[in-house]
Amino acid sequence: MHHLRAKPALMALLLLSVTIVFAACNAGEDSGNNGDFVINIYTGADEVGVQSISFDELVANEDRPILLNFWAGNCPPCRAEMPTLEATWREYRDQVLFVGVDIGPYVGLGSYREGKSLAEEFGITYVTGNTDNRSVVPEWQVASMPSTFLLNSDGRIHNTIIGAISLSRLSQEVRGLIAANAR
């Protein structure tokens, strides 16, 4: 008799578990980006007109597709990639907005002070800054540094690049993003 009473409770628990897993797997699938966060700008404030802005607001007010790059001040591949990003930004700035987000403190690769100094050292002119929202790492599924997301003008992910990227490949990826958004 005890087994018969336990079955409805077990079935309800199993159904609830499946529902939660299904909802988690599909969360954000149609919503565009993975999670909102505020960017506290180091460089490029003139591009967005403010010193601090939520990423969702930035996407909503931007007609261009966006290259979103997560980096850290003490990340050697991030340092190596910054001149490539800057050169590509200078070439395509009228067609794609570049945004760099320093998450060094959340991944154990530097402080915000070190990140800001690095952006200044390389003469970065695209929008770059930090966020106080440590949940960007799991929400955007940043598993490696640097991580770059190419976003369509509606905020949906077009492509993801994990690790540092060469100038020729980045130019090719940006041209592909521009073409996809011209349709």
SULFENKA-V313153 format. One record per backbone hydrogen bond with DSSP energy under -1.0 kcal/mol. CO is the residue of the C=O (numbers start at 0). NH is the residue of the N-H. If there is no record, write none. Layout:
CO/NH, CO/NH
This chain:
0/4, 1/5, 2/6, 5/9, 6/10, 7/11, 8/12, 9/13, 10/14, 11/15, 12/16, 13/17, 14/18, 15/19, 16/20, 17/21, 18/22, 19/23, 20/24, 21/25, 25/28, 36/54, 38/52, 39/129, 42/127, 43/46, 44/48, 50/40, 52/38, 53/57, 54/58, 55/59, 56/60, 58/61, 64/96, 65/150, 66/98, 67/148, 68/100, 69/146, 70/102, 71/74, 74/78, 75/79, 76/80, 77/81, 80/84, 81/85, 82/86, 83/87, 84/88, 85/89, 86/90, 87/91, 88/92, 91/94, 91/95, 96/66, 97/126, 98/68, 99/128, 100/70, 102/105, 102/106, 103/108, 108/73, 110/114, 111/115, 112/116, 113/117, 114/118, 115/119, 116/120, 117/121, 118/123, 119/122, 126/99, 127/41, 127/42, 128/101, 129/39, 131/133, 132/135, 133/136, 134/138, 135/139, 136/141, 140/142, 145/162, 146/69, 147/160, 148/67, 149/157, 149/158, 150/65, 151/154, 155/151, 158/149, 160/147, 165/169, 166/170, 167/171, 168/172, 169/173, 170/174, 171/175, 172/176, 173/177, 174/178, 175/179, 176/180
